[in-house]
């Protein structure tokens, strides 16, 4: 499959085209992030977010540009956003200005917060059950058993890139289910 054809098919929501593009560009985006972040897990997370965002908005891709350049730009922006969030985190405030740290309230969860969290988890589990079984399985393995992509790949006997795409799709479908039930 040619890149141009894959992009056209991906714009029509063709799963094989998404897999082709993911396989073709994964190493480029991951390598770019690994050089920036210098942490394999974080680089992998940003890379997955990059493909997720790119595939969600693939209809906006302008064919006059290179697809790889578009992906790298998305990846760079995601990383910048993460850095901005990190800058605003409490740990940065504490490390930069110790006297302000004493004014921060205790943020440990109250008994009420714990009950609310448990209710949200119960609702989330019900929402997950609305997905097809293969999506339920991949979400369960990744987020409840906390397996790595490689471990999930071995467990399900599927290529690792299929697992990444399946998890990407599962999260997107779950987000849609959650939006509908609010």
PyMOL commands that set and color helices and strands:
alter all, ss='L'
color gray80, all
select helices_A, chain A and resi 3-11+15-37+40-56+58-60+67-87+90-96+98-101+111-128+133-144+149-156+160-181
alter helices_A, ss='H'
color red, helices_A
deselect
rebuild
show_as cartoon
